[in-house]
């Protein structure tokens, strides 16, 4: 409009200003809502929608945060998500980048737990008749737990104190995304070891983890872990959590131990007398290591605060890559559909009747070309009384009288054979002989 001297913004400039404004104003938010449309991309990032009765908001969880989730999200669960709001310029929308997520209440998770427990119980996985007696003194014990936590140290120390036993540790993740799959694979891996191999087959298995909330222990409530325990042919002790903690793994195992340390005591006979001293030293060592780790974490956090977040820098590019990946799949499907349609149209033209018509037309054209070739063949006139003349020495066609005189000896080809001839002057002399000299007229 006249008098308006405000410079127009580009769409990118407006998107960036909106992005900075939203991230500054809502840099830390906690939202409570119901999960809808949960989807895990091939890149490891997760996408979902949080909704309540009146509104919805899109959410994204980057791969690192998704791997640390204490439970497996699914549609219909009510959760509390912590993160920050941002915008995605590629679609002109705002969303929450979720850094942590927990269930809105234990009631939600307990309802899910009871439903799964009833299902597995109905299949007989928890029946007492399935329980097997533990060996009195196992020669080899297989332990499935985290290789860096205090649990494995406690078990090894207690076994060493009570009765020296060969221990094979299968390291697994005991919390977060993927933990259940690793635990189930470890159980089946131990069960698959054959006697007499390079790795001794355990006489007893211990599945162990330290205490924590129900979310922390959720991997041991997953169906894949419970089924692996129920199908294992090696006697198994479940030592998940503290005494008050109960998981579905405890119901499927041959025996439940109140703690990982108690599992070690149950596994072997009582022989050690210095158990209390070793446990005290182990606890002090654990506390010192934790304090050192906490101080190092504080220093690291102080450094991290002054550095830009990797997720903030790479977030739009990651999301754009996922978007393009989804579009690529759709594009390939459309290309295959078009190619299939073209193939169907081409196949329609290959019907036997259509091919027969084309073959007949081609045969008629070929016959017509053959007849034309017969008419224009250079030796066709021989059938009408003409002769083909060529030089005997050269084999070339003689087309003029001068060429005949020069050739001297010629060959005449008739329709039924050839005749050799000699070109002569009047009087019987050959053109090869010199011509007679003429007398002088003077």
C-alpha positions as CSV (number, residue, x, y, z in Angstrom):
1,X,0.0,0.0,0.0
2,X,1.1,3.6,-0.5
3,X,3.3,4.9,2.3
4,X,4.0,1.4,3.7
5,X,7.8,1.2,3.8
6,X,8.0,-2.0,6.0
7,X,10.3,-4.5,4.4
8,X,8.6,-7.9,3.8
9,X,9.9,-11.0,5.7
10,X,10.8,-14.2,3.9
11,X,8.9,-17.3,5.1
12,X,12.2,-18.7,6.5
13,X,12.8,-15.5,8.5
14,X,9.3,-15.6,10.0
15,X,9.7,-19.3,10.8
16,X,13.0,-18.7,12.6
17,X,11.6,-15.9,14.6
18,X,8.6,-18.0,15.7
19,X,10.9,-20.9,16.5
20,X,13.1,-18.7,18.8
21,X,10.1,-17.1,20.4
22,X,8.4,-20.5,21.2
23,X,11.6,-22.1,22.4
24,X,12.4,-19.1,24.6
25,X,8.9,-18.9,26.1
26,X,8.4,-22.6,26.5
27,X,11.9,-23.9,27.1
28,X,10.8,-26.3,29.8
29,X,7.2,-27.7,30.0
30,X,5.5,-30.7,31.5
31,X,2.4,-32.0,29.7
32,X,-0.1,-34.6,30.8
33,X,-2.0,-36.4,28.1
34,X,-2.9,-39.6,26.4
35,X,-0.5,-41.2,23.8
36,X,-2.0,-41.5,20.4
37,X,-0.3,-42.5,17.1
38,X,2.9,-43.8,18.6
39,X,5.4,-44.6,15.9
40,X,9.1,-45.5,16.0
41,X,11.0,-44.5,12.8
42,X,13.9,-46.6,11.3
43,X,16.3,-43.9,12.6
44,X,15.4,-44.7,16.2
45,X,13.4,-41.5,16.7
46,X,9.8,-41.8,18.0
47,X,6.8,-39.7,17.0
48,X,3.5,-39.4,18.8
49,X,0.6,-37.2,19.7
50,X,-0.5,-36.2,23.2
51,X,-4.2,-35.4,23.6
52,X,-6.8,-34.7,26.1
53,X,-10.5,-34.1,25.8
54,X,-10.2,-30.7,23.9
55,X,-6.8,-30.5,22.2
56,X,-3.8,-32.4,20.8
57,X,-0.1,-31.6,20.3
58,X,2.5,-33.5,18.3
59,X,5.6,-34.8,20.0
60,X,9.0,-36.2,19.0
61,X,11.5,-38.1,21.1
62,X,15.0,-38.3,19.7
63,X,16.8,-41.7,19.6
64,X,18.9,-41.2,22.7
65,X,15.9,-40.2,24.9
66,X,13.7,-42.9,23.4
67,X,16.3,-45.6,24.3
68,X,16.2,-44.4,27.9
69,X,12.4,-44.6,28.4
70,X,11.6,-46.7,31.4
71,X,8.6,-48.4,29.7
72,X,7.3,-49.3,26.3
73,X,4.9,-46.5,25.2
74,X,1.7,-47.5,23.5
75,X,-1.5,-45.8,22.4
76,X,-4.0,-45.2,25.2
77,X,-1.5,-44.8,28.0
78,X,-1.7,-41.5,30.0
79,X,1.7,-40.1,30.6
80,X,3.5,-37.0,31.8
81,X,6.0,-35.7,29.2
82,X,8.8,-33.3,30.0
83,X,10.6,-31.3,27.3
84,X,10.4,-28.1,25.4
85,X,8.2,-26.6,22.7
86,X,9.7,-25.9,19.3
87,X,8.5,-25.5,15.7
88,X,9.0,-27.6,12.6
89,X,9.2,-25.1,9.7
90,X,8.9,-27.9,7.1
91,X,5.2,-28.3,8.1
92,X,4.5,-25.0,9.8
93,X,3.5,-26.5,13.1
94,X,4.6,-26.5,16.7
95,X,5.5,-29.6,18.7
96,X,7.1,-30.8,22.0
97,X,10.5,-32.3,22.0
98,X,10.2,-34.8,24.8
99,X,13.3,-35.5,27.0
100,X,11.7,-37.6,29.6
101,X,8.3,-39.4,29.9
102,X,6.7,-41.3,32.7
103,X,3.3,-42.8,33.3
104,X,0.8,-40.3,34.8
105,X,0.2,-42.7,37.7
106,X,1.0,-46.2,38.9
107,X,-2.6,-47.1,38.3
108,X,-2.1,-46.9,34.6
109,X,0.9,-49.3,34.7
110,X,-0.7,-51.6,37.2
111,X,-3.8,-52.0,35.1
112,X,-1.5,-53.0,32.1
113,X,0.4,-55.3,34.4
114,X,-2.7,-57.1,35.7
115,X,-4.0,-57.6,32.2
116,X,-0.8,-59.2,31.0
117,X,-0.6,-61.3,34.1
118,X,-4.1,-62.7,33.6
119,X,-3.3,-63.6,30.0
120,X,-0.1,-65.5,30.8
121,X,-1.6,-67.2,33.8
122,X,-4.4,-68.5,31.6
123,X,-1.8,-70.2,29.4
124,X,-0.3,-72.0,32.4
125,X,3.0,-70.2,32.5
126,X,2.8,-69.7,36.2
127,X,1.6,-73.1,37.2
128,X,3.3,-74.8,40.1
129,X,3.7,-78.0,38.2
130,X,6.1,-76.3,35.9
131,X,8.5,-75.4,38.7
132,X,11.8,-77.4,38.8
133,X,14.0,-78.2,41.8
134,X,17.3,-76.3,41.9
135,X,20.6,-78.2,41.9
136,X,22.1,-78.6,45.3
137,X,25.6,-77.5,44.3
138,X,25.8,-76.1,40.7
139,X,29.2,-76.3,39.0
140,X,28.5,-73.4,36.7
141,X,26.0,-70.5,37.3
142,X,24.9,-68.2,34.5
143,X,24.1,-64.7,35.5
144,X,22.0,-62.3,33.4
145,X,22.4,-58.7,34.5
146,X,24.1,-55.4,33.8
147,X,27.9,-55.8,33.7
148,X,28.6,-52.5,35.3
149,X,26.0,-52.3,38.1
150,X,26.4,-53.2,41.8
151,X,24.2,-56.3,41.2
152,X,26.8,-58.4,39.5
153,X,29.4,-57.5,42.1
154,X,27.1,-58.5,44.9
155,X,26.3,-61.8,43.4
156,X,29.9,-62.7,42.7
157,X,31.1,-61.6,46.1
158,X,28.4,-63.6,47.8
159,X,29.1,-66.7,45.8
160,X,32.8,-66.4,46.5
161,X,32.2,-66.0,50.2
162,X,29.8,-68.9,50.5
163,X,31.1,-71.4,47.9
164,X,33.6,-70.9,45.0
165,X,31.6,-71.5,41.8
166,X,32.4,-70.9,38.1
167,X,30.2,-68.0,36.9
168,X,29.4,-67.0,33.3
169,X,28.0,-63.5,33.0
170,X,25.8,-62.5,30.0
171,X,25.8,-58.7,30.0
172,X,22.4,-57.1,29.2
173,X,20.6,-53.8,29.6
174,X,18.3,-54.0,32.5
175,X,16.3,-50.8,32.0
176,X,14.9,-48.8,29.2
177,X,14.1,-49.5,25.5
178,X,15.5,-52.8,24.3
179,X,16.2,-54.2,27.8
180,X,13.5,-56.9,27.6
181,X,14.7,-58.2,24.2
182,X,18.3,-58.4,25.5
183,X,17.2,-60.3,28.7
184,X,15.1,-62.8,26.7
185,X,17.9,-63.3,24.2
186,X,20.4,-64.0,27.0
187,X,18.1,-66.6,28.6
188,X,17.6,-68.4,25.3
189,X,21.4,-68.1,24.5
190,X,22.3,-69.9,27.8
191,X,19.7,-72.5,27.1
192,X,21.1,-73.2,23.6
193,X,24.7,-74.0,24.9
194,X,25.4,-77.7,24.5
195,X,27.3,-79.7,27.1
196,X,31.0,-80.3,26.3
197,X,31.5,-77.1,24.3
198,X,34.1,-74.3,24.8
199,X,31.6,-72.4,27.1
200,X,30.3,-74.6,29.9
201,X,26.5,-75.1,30.0
202,X,25.2,-73.5,33.3
203,X,23.5,-75.8,35.8
204,X,21.5,-72.8,37.2
205,X,20.6,-69.3,35.8
206,X,20.1,-66.1,37.8
207,X,18.2,-63.2,36.3
208,X,19.1,-60.2,38.5
209,X,18.5,-56.5,38.8
210,X,18.6,-53.9,41.6
211,X,15.6,-52.2,43.1
212,X,13.7,-49.3,41.6
213,X,10.3,-48.0,40.7
214,X,7.8,-50.1,38.7
215,X,8.8,-48.2,35.6
216,X,12.5,-49.1,36.2
217,X,11.6,-52.8,36.6
218,X,9.2,-52.9,33.7
219,X,11.5,-54.8,31.4
220,X,11.0,-57.9,33.6
221,X,7.2,-57.7,33.1
222,X,7.5,-57.8,29.4
223,X,5.8,-60.8,27.7
224,X,9.0,-61.8,25.8
225,X,11.0,-62.2,29.0
226,X,8.3,-64.1,30.8
227,X,7.9,-66.6,27.9
228,X,11.7,-67.0,27.6
229,X,11.9,-67.9,31.4
230,X,9.0,-70.3,31.1
231,X,10.5,-72.1,28.1
232,X,14.0,-72.4,29.6
233,X,15.1,-75.9,30.3
234,X,17.7,-74.8,32.9
235,X,16.4,-74.1,36.5
236,X,16.2,-70.3,36.9
237,X,16.1,-67.9,39.9
238,X,14.4,-64.5,39.4
239,X,16.1,-61.9,41.6
240,X,14.6,-58.6,40.3
241,X,14.4,-55.6,42.7
242,X,14.1,-55.6,46.5
243,X,12.0,-57.7,48.7
244,X,8.8,-55.6,48.2
245,X,9.3,-55.6,44.4
246,X,7.4,-58.2,42.3
247,X,7.5,-58.8,38.6
248,X,6.0,-61.3,36.2
249,X,9.4,-62.9,35.9
250,X,9.1,-63.9,39.5
251,X,5.9,-65.9,38.7
252,X,7.4,-67.7,35.7
253,X,10.8,-68.6,37.3
254,X,11.4,-71.8,39.2
255,X,12.2,-69.7,42.3
256,X,12.0,-66.1,43.4
257,X,14.7,-64.5,45.4
258,X,13.9,-61.3,47.4
259,X,17.2,-59.7,46.3
260,X,20.1,-60.5,43.9
261,X,22.3,-61.2,47.0
262,X,19.7,-63.6,48.3
263,X,19.7,-65.4,45.0
264,X,23.4,-66.0,45.4
265,X,22.8,-67.4,48.9
266,X,20.0,-69.7,47.6
267,X,22.2,-70.9,44.7
268,X,24.9,-72.5,46.8
269,X,25.3,-74.0,50.2
270,X,26.4,-71.7,53.2
271,X,30.2,-71.9,53.7
272,X,31.5,-68.4,54.3
273,X,31.8,-66.7,57.6
274,X,33.0,-63.2,56.5
275,X,29.8,-62.3,54.6
276,X,29.0,-59.2,56.6
277,X,32.5,-57.7,56.3
278,X,32.6,-58.2,52.5
279,X,29.1,-56.8,52.1
280,X,30.1,-53.7,54.1
281,X,33.3,-53.1,52.1
282,X,31.3,-53.6,48.9
283,X,28.8,-51.0,50.0
284,X,31.5,-48.5,51.0
285,X,33.2,-49.0,47.6
286,X,29.9,-48.5,45.8
287,X,29.3,-45.2,47.7
288,X,32.8,-43.9,46.9
289,X,32.3,-44.7,43.3
290,X,28.9,-43.0,43.3
291,X,30.3,-39.9,44.9
292,X,33.1,-39.7,42.4
293,X,30.7,-40.3,39.6
294,X,28.3,-37.6,40.9
295,X,31.2,-35.0,41.2
296,X,32.3,-35.8,37.6
297,X,28.7,-35.5,36.5
298,X,28.4,-32.1,38.1
299,X,31.5,-30.9,36.3
300,X,30.3,-32.3,33.0
301,X,26.8,-30.7,33.4
302,X,28.5,-27.3,34.0
303,X,30.4,-27.7,30.7
304,X,27.3,-28.9,28.8
305,X,25.3,-25.9,29.8
306,X,27.5,-23.6,27.8
307,X,27.5,-25.8,24.7
308,X,24.6,-25.9,22.2
309,X,22.5,-29.0,22.4
310,X,23.1,-31.5,19.7
311,X,19.4,-32.3,19.4
312,X,18.6,-28.6,19.0
313,X,21.1,-28.3,16.2
314,X,20.2,-31.5,14.4
315,X,16.5,-31.8,15.3
316,X,15.0,-30.2,12.2
317,X,17.4,-32.1,9.9
318,X,16.6,-35.4,11.6
319,X,12.9,-34.8,11.3
320,X,13.2,-33.7,7.7
321,X,15.2,-36.9,7.0
322,X,12.4,-39.0,8.5
323,X,9.8,-37.0,6.5
324,X,11.7,-37.6,3.3
325,X,12.2,-41.2,4.1
326,X,8.4,-41.7,4.5
327,X,7.8,-39.8,1.2
328,X,10.3,-42.0,-0.6
329,X,8.4,-45.1,0.4
330,X,5.2,-43.6,-0.9
331,X,6.9,-42.5,-4.1
332,X,8.2,-46.0,-4.8
333,X,4.8,-47.5,-4.2
334,X,3.2,-45.1,-6.7
335,X,6.0,-45.9,-9.3
336,X,5.4,-49.6,-8.9
337,X,1.7,-49.1,-9.4
338,X,2.2,-47.1,-12.6
339,X,4.7,-49.7,-13.9
340,X,2.2,-52.4,-13.1
341,X,-0.5,-50.6,-15.0
342,X,1.8,-50.2,-18.0
343,X,2.6,-53.9,-17.9
344,X,-1.1,-54.7,-17.8
345,X,-1.7,-52.6,-20.9
346,X,1.2,-54.1,-22.8
347,X,0.0,-57.6,-21.8
348,X,-3.4,-56.9,-23.3
349,X,-1.7,-56.4,-26.7
350,X,-0.1,-59.8,-26.5
351,X,-3.3,-61.8,-26.8
352,X,-3.1,-64.8,-29.2
353,X,-5.8,-63.4,-31.5
354,X,-4.0,-60.0,-31.8
355,X,-0.7,-61.7,-32.4
356,X,-2.2,-63.9,-35.1
357,X,-3.6,-60.8,-36.9
358,X,-0.2,-59.1,-36.7
359,X,1.6,-62.2,-37.9
360,X,-0.8,-62.5,-40.9
361,X,-0.3,-58.9,-41.9
362,X,3.5,-59.3,-41.6
363,X,3.4,-62.4,-43.8
364,X,1.4,-60.6,-46.5
365,X,3.8,-57.7,-46.4
366,X,6.8,-60.1,-46.7
367,X,5.2,-61.9,-49.7
368,X,4.6,-58.6,-51.4
369,X,8.3,-57.6,-50.9
370,X,9.4,-61.0,-52.2
371,X,7.4,-60.6,-55.4
372,X,8.8,-57.1,-55.9
373,X,12.3,-58.5,-55.4
374,X,11.7,-61.1,-58.0
375,X,10.6,-58.5,-60.5
376,X,13.7,-56.3,-60.0
377,X,16.2,-59.1,-59.8
378,X,19.0,-58.3,-62.4
379,X,18.7,-61.9,-63.9
380,X,15.0,-61.9,-64.3
381,X,15.2,-60.8,-68.0
382,X,17.0,-64.0,-68.8
383,X,13.7,-65.8,-68.7
384,X,12.4,-63.6,-71.5
385,X,15.3,-64.3,-74.0
386,X,17.9,-61.8,-72.9
387,X,21.5,-62.7,-72.2
388,X,23.8,-61.5,-69.4
389,X,27.3,-60.4,-70.8
390,X,30.4,-60.3,-68.7
391,X,34.1,-60.3,-69.3
392,X,35.7,-63.7,-68.9
393,X,38.9,-62.4,-67.4
394,X,37.3,-59.8,-65.1
395,X,33.9,-61.3,-64.4
396,X,32.5,-57.8,-64.6
397,X,29.3,-56.9,-66.5
398,X,29.8,-55.7,-70.0
399,X,27.3,-53.0,-70.7
400,X,28.5,-51.3,-73.9
401,X,30.1,-52.2,-77.2
402,X,33.3,-50.4,-76.3
403,X,33.6,-52.6,-73.1
404,X,33.0,-55.7,-75.3
405,X,35.7,-54.8,-77.7
406,X,38.1,-54.1,-74.8
407,X,37.3,-57.4,-73.1
408,X,37.9,-59.4,-76.3
409,X,36.8,-62.6,-74.6
410,X,33.3,-62.5,-73.1
411,X,30.8,-64.9,-71.5
412,X,27.1,-65.0,-72.3
413,X,24.8,-66.2,-69.7
414,X,21.4,-67.5,-70.8
415,X,18.6,-68.8,-68.6
416,X,19.8,-72.4,-69.1
417,X,23.6,-71.9,-69.1
418,X,26.6,-70.0,-70.3
419,X,28.4,-69.7,-73.6
420,X,31.9,-68.2,-74.1
421,X,32.5,-66.0,-77.1
422,X,35.3,-63.9,-78.8
423,X,34.7,-60.4,-80.1
424,X,36.1,-59.9,-83.6
425,X,36.2,-57.3,-86.4
426,X,34.7,-57.8,-89.7
427,X,36.9,-60.3,-91.6
428,X,37.5,-62.5,-88.5
429,X,40.3,-60.5,-86.9
430,X,40.3,-59.9,-83.2
431,X,40.1,-56.4,-81.7
432,X,43.2,-57.3,-79.8
433,X,45.2,-57.3,-83.1
434,X,46.6,-53.9,-84.3
435,X,44.4,-52.2,-86.9
436,X,45.7,-52.1,-90.5
437,X,47.6,-49.1,-91.6
438,X,45.9,-46.8,-94.1
439,X,47.8,-45.7,-97.2
440,X,48.8,-42.1,-97.8
441,X,46.4,-40.0,-99.7
442,X,49.1,-37.8,-101.1
